[in-house]
Amino acid sequence: MIDQEHSGNAMKSPMRALILLLLLAQFALALQYSFRNPLGEAPDEADHWAYVVQLATARTLPVGPTLTQAKHPPLYYMGAALFAALDEPAIDFFRPNPAVNLASGAGYSPNFFQHGAVETPPWEGPLRAYHLARLWSVLLGTLTLAATATLARVALPRLPLLPIVAVALLGFMPEFLFLSGSVTNDMGAACWGALALWGGLRIYRSGGRMQGAWWTSLALAAGFLSKASSVALWPVVAAAIALGALTVAPRGQRWAWITWRRMIATGIAIFLPALLLVLPWLLRNLRLYGDVMGMRMARQTIDQRTTPWTGADTLWLLRGWFISFWGKFGGAGHIAMAGWLYGVLAALTLLALLGLLLLWLRSGWQAARWPLLLLAGAAGAVALAMARYSLIALGTDQGRLLYPAAAAIAILLAAGWLEAGNRLRRARVVAGIIVVAAAALGIYGLWGVIVPVLGST
């Protein structure tokens, strides 16, 4: 059977060049999404921008529920504010659309704000500041992909095509491009989540030692300080440390003191600095709102669920996550791609799951099982955290809420498809098809959906 296991040194440079080319292509396309999507027409984008303006002009954190995104930690907004402060950030240019109507048919008016020639380049003042803040998201998106490539290589080194396919899949995914071109803290969660998982898998590969993974503490803290749901990745990294120590321990000494000592030492080295970095935010929440996560205040900024959870709610949540993870645009996630596309993507997702099962059962590939479980655990942990949040909040059926594990999800899908292609002895062909199809899908999302519906201003 032709396989992808052999990865000669001669292939490394061309593969790095191809990944770099994909990163540049994604950066350019994300810029187009940023330029073409009218300002404020992404989920909660005007509210995110208000947070950025507060930091850039008043240089103080927002307090209380008046500014709805004040419930979020500040790290993403600090970066966006640094970019926006290069010009004159302000929020008074927004003009609500009085005729907004999200129902299809006569009177359909999907924009939440009015737009005009003032939004066409070259921009000036607040509009240029806004686009500079969007540039921060674009850069985070590209950095997410670079981390995804390295995470894929560390997790499953016997699949040398995996970094290329995973980068193309996530980088050209219409929703990822849409958010990469928007002011939203979801891009911070995606970036730091990918870096934290890369560090965790690097520690696993080092037998539970922190060799070459110095950034893991910083990434865990930065993820939490960008979006609190990223804390779901902390136990996944802890599991990577424990599994790494166990896999290198002699069979009869897996629970000996030397193994425990390595787990504890690495755990302290990773989690103590991360906890110290997030502690000021937790203490601030406790002082202002009476609980470390600030949930009392956050409840005042959300539409709260008032009915018991049902099976129909579970289906609603899963369906919404799936559709909007691939692409559903606009301020309320109300603009879908062609319906048949989601059917094709559903079939391809099932194929990827079958491929993952085949990879799991593959003879001689037992060493790949723990990395697969860790990646799946990352996706599952974030999904569980958001499912629990859905018990108190409405409107959580948005795939972007899974972005702390976006890199892990893309790698799992790519690995499943590559294994299916490998079984057909066509892994390279499958990889090429995925790259081309992903790029086409990203182009379609902008010029086939967003620009015709929301306008090109």
N, C-alpha and C positions, 0 to 999 in steps of 0.2 A: 504494500500500500504506500502510495506517495504521501508524504507527511510533511508537516511544518516544523518538526522537532529540530532539524539541523539548521543552524544559523551561523554560517561562516563569517569570519571577520570581514571578508570582501563585501558582504551585504550590508554591513553596519553603516558605512558612510552614505551609500545611496538611500538607505532607509531614513537616516537622519535628514538628508536633504529633502526627501519627500515629505516628511513630517513638517519640516520648516516651511515648505511650500504650502502645505495645508494650513498651517498657522497664519501665514501671510494672506492666503485667500479668505480665510474666515475673518480675519481682522478687516480686510477691505469690504467684505459683504456686510459685516456687522456695522461698519461705518455707514453704509448705504441704508440699512435699517434705521440707524440713528438719524440720518439726514431726512429720510422720506416719511417716517412716521410723525404726524403732527404732534406738537408739544402737548404733554398731558394725557395723551391717548394710550397709555399703558396702565396696568392695574395700580391704582392708588398713586399714580405718578405725581400728580399735583401735590398730594400730601407729603410724599417723600421729598419733593422739591422744597416744600415749606420748611422741613427739618434742615435741609442743606442751607437755605437762606438764613435761618436762625443762627446756625453755627458760623456762617461766613460773615454775617453782618454784626450780630450782637455778641458773638463769641461766647455764648452760654448755651447749655443744654436746655431743651424745652422741659417744662414741668407741668404735670397734670394732663387731663384728657382733652383740653382745648385743641391742641395740635395732635391729631389722631395717631400719628406714627411715633409720638414721644414714648410709647411703650417699648420701642425697640432700642437695643444698645446702640452706641454712637459710632462705632469704628467705620462702617461703610460711609456714613454721612460725613465724617471728618475728612476722608479722602476726597469725596465729591466736593466738599466745601473748599478744600485747598485748590482744586481745579477751577471751581466757579469764581473764587476770589481773584483770579487773574483778570476778571472783568468786573461787571457791576451787577451782582445777583440781586434779583427782586422778584416778587410774585404778583405784583399788581397788573401785569399784562394779560393775565388769564381773563377771558370773557366767556362765561357759561353759555352754552347753546340752549336757548329757551325752547327750541323745537325738538330737543332730543327725543327720539322714539326708537327703541330697540326692537320693536315688533316688525317682522318682515311684512312687506306689502306697501300700500299707499301710505305716504307720510314717513317712511323709513328714514331716520336721521341718526346714524350711529355715533356721531362725534359728540363727546361730552362738552367740548369747547368750540367756540367760533375761531376760525383760522382765516388768514388772508395773506396778501403779498408780503406783509411784514415778516413772515416766517421763511421767506425765500432768502437764500444766501446772496450776498454776504450779510451775516447777522451783525447786530450791534448791541452793546449794553447787556441788558438782562437776557436777551435771546442768545447772545453768544456765550454768556455765562452758563446758561442752561445746557447748551451743546457741549461745553467744556465738561460739565458734570456728567453728561452722557458718555463722553470720552473715557472717563474713569471706569464706567461699566464695561465699555468695549475692551479696555486693557485687562480688566479682571477676567472677562470671558476668554481672552486669548491665553492668559496665564493659567486659567482652569484647564485648558486643553493641553498645555505643556505639562502640567502635573498629571493629567489623565494619561498621557503617553508614557511617562515614567512609571506611574502606578501600574499600568498594564504590563510593562516590561518586567517589573519586579514581581507582580502577582503570578503571571503565567509566562515565564521565560521560554517555555517550549512551544509557544505560539508566536513566532517572530513577526507575523503579519498583524497581530492584535493591536499594537499601538497605532498603526496607520488607520485601521478600520474604526477603532474606537474614537480617535480624534475626528475623523471625517463624519462619523455618525452623530456625535454630540455637537461638533462645531457647526455643522450645516443644518441641524435640526431647527426648523422654523421658529419654534418657541424660544429656544436658546438664543438664536440670533435676535429675535424680537426683544427679549429682556436684556441682552447684551447692549442693545441700542437704546435702553431706557434708564431712567433714574430709579433704581430699585435695589434694596439691600439683598435681594435674592442672589445677585451676582457675587456679593461678598461671601454668602453662605456656600455657593457652589465652589468658589475658588479655594477658600480655606478648608472646606470639607475634603476636596481632592488632595490638597497638600497634607492634611492630617492622616488620611488613609494611606497615602504614599509612605509617610513616615512609619505608620503602624505596620505596614507590610514589610518595610525595610527592616524594622526591628524583628519581625517574625523570621525573616530570612537570615538574620544575624544571630539566631538562637536565643532571642530574648534580650540581647544586648542593644544598647543605644548607639551602636557603631554607625556613623554616617547618617544619622537621622536626627541631628541636633535641632532641626526646625519643628519637630513634632509638637513640643509644648507650645511654641508660639502659634502654630496653626490651630491647635485646639482652642487656645484662648481667643485668637482672632476670629475663629468661627463663631464662638459663643458671643463675642462682643460685636459681631455683625448681625447675627440672628440667633436668638436664644435656643431655637429648636435644634441647632447644631450640637447641643450638648448630648444628643442621642448618639453621636459618634464616639463619645468618651468611653463607654463600656466596650465598644468594638475594638478600640485601640488597646484597652486593658486585656481583652481576650487575645489579641495578637501577641502581646508581651508574654502572657501565660503559655500560649500554644508554642511560641518560639522556644521558650525555655524547656518545655516538656519534650519537644521533638528531638532535641540534641542530647537529652539526658540518657544515660545507659538504661536499658530496659528495666533492670532491677532497681534503679535509683531515681525513677521519675518523680517520686514524691519525697526524695531525700532532702535534707536541710539545704544542701548546696543549690538545688533547683529552686526551692522556696526563696533562698537568699537572692538569687538572680532576679526572680519575679519582683520581689519587694524592692530591691535596689533600683531596678529600671523603672518600676512603677512610681517610686518616689521622685526619681530624676525627671520623669515626664509630667506627672500630674501635680506635684507641688508647685513648680513655677507657673503652670497654667492656672491653678487655683489662685495663686497670689495675684496674677494679672487680672483676673475677673473679679476679685474680691471687692475692689472699690465700687464697681457697678452694683454688686449685690448689696453692699452696705448702704449705698445711696438709696436703692429701692426700699430697703428696710426702714431707713430714716424717713423717707418721704411718704411711703405708701403702706408701711406696716408688714410687708412680706418681701423676702429677698428676690423673688422673681417679678414683683410688681404686678401680680395678677389682679389685685383689687382695682388698680387704676386701669389696667388693660381691659377689664370687663366693661368699663364705661365708654370704650372706644369701638366696641364691636356690636354686631347684631347677635344677641344671645339666643341660644336654642331654648325653647320653652316646652317642647314636647319630648316624650321618651324616644330613644333610639330604636329603630325598627330594621328589619331585613331590607326593606325598600331603601332606607337611608344608606345602608352598606353598599347596595348596588349603585345608588346615585353617586356615592363618594368614589368608588372604584372606576366607574365609567368616566366621571369628570376628571379624575387623575390621569387616566389613560389618554383621553382625547386632548386635554390641554397640555400634557407633557410633550406631545408631538407638535401641537400648534393650534391655538385658539386665541384670537387677538382682540385688541380693544380694551378700553378701561374696565369693562366688566367681564372680559373674556367672552364676549358675545358674538365674535366674528369667526366663524368656522371655515376650515378649508373644504374642498369638495367632499361630500359625504362618502363617496366610494373609496377615497384615499384612506379613511380610517378603517374601512373593512380590509383593505390590503395590508395596512400596518398591523391590524389585529392578527391576520393570518401569519404574517412574518414574525410577530412576537411569539406565537405558538410554535413556529418552526425553531426559533431561537431557544425556547424552553426545551424542546425535544433535543436540540443539539447539546444543550448543557447536560441533559440526562445521559446522552451518549458519551460525553466527555467524562462525566463522573464515573461511568461504568467501564471506561476504557482500560484495557489491560496495561499495567506498567505505569499508570498515571496516578497512582494513589497520592503522590506528593502534591498533586494539584488540588486535592479535595479541600484541604484546610483553607487555602487562599480563596477558593470559590465560596466556601462557607462564610468567610470573613466579609467578602464583598456582598454576598446575599444578606448577611447579618446587618451590614450598614444600611442597605436599602430597607430591610425589614424594621430596623430600629427607628429610622426616621419616619417610616409609614405608621408605625405604632404610635409614635409621639404625636403625629398629626391626627391620627384617628381619635386619640384621647382628647385632643384639643377640640375635635369636631363634636364632642359630647356637650360642649358649652358654647361653641361658636357656629354661626351659619356662614355659608360662602367659602367653605374650606375645600371644595372640590376642584382645586387648582393644582395642576402638576408642578408648578413652580415651588410649591411648599415642600416638595421632595428634593429640592436642589442641593441640600447638604450631601446627598448621596448621588447626585447626578452623574459623576464620573464612574462610580461603581455600577450604576444601572447601565450606562453605555458600554462598559467593558463586558458585563455579563451578556448583553444582547449580541455584541460583536463576537464574543467567544463562542456562543451558541451557533451563530451563522457560520463561522469559520469551521467549526467541527462538522456541521452538516455538509459544508463544501468539501472538507477533507475526506469524509466518508465516500463522497462521489468522485474523489481524486481530482477535484477542481477548486482547490482552496484559493489559488491565485486568481482564478477567473471570478470566483465569488467575491473576493476582496475588491477586485476592480469594479465589479458591478455595484457593490455597496457604495464605494467612494463616488462614482459617477451619479448614481441615483440619489445619494444624499445631497450632493451639490445641486442637482436639478430641483430637489424638493426645497432647498433653502432659497433658491432663486424664485421658484414659484410662490413661496410664502409671501415674498415682498411684492413682486410685480404682478402676481396673479391674484392676490387677495388684499393685502394691506393698501397698496397704492390705489387700486380701483375703488375700494370701499371707503377708506378714510381720507383719500386725497393725497396729492403729492407735494403739498405745500410744506 
